[in-house]
């Protein structure tokens, strides 16, 4: 009795078949599954057409400086995230800060008034 292929296994076999990198055992397993399931065969043919269309597209070179720009933004973002994790950085909610500021202003006013 043949076991049912999971979706992950089928996708792995599809990719391997398109690339021509399947072992004989896997290729036989895929051929059997395709012969038994017209739906799976249709999915495989659709996948094969999509990959073929992508491979036929011309390759474009990335603009000069794109990799530098991406690395710079990544480093900046990483530094910003790291600075938030530092122990000296503490964010206080406005519900705490506002009463403290009002108390400080009142205390300063009382000191200056006396």
Secondary structure, DSSP 8 states (H G I E B T S, - for coil): ------HHHHHHHHHHHHHT---HHHHHHHHHHHHH-HHHHHHHHHHHHHHHHHHHS------TTHHHHHHHHHHHHHHHHHHHHSTT-----HHHHHHHHHHHHHHHHHHHH-
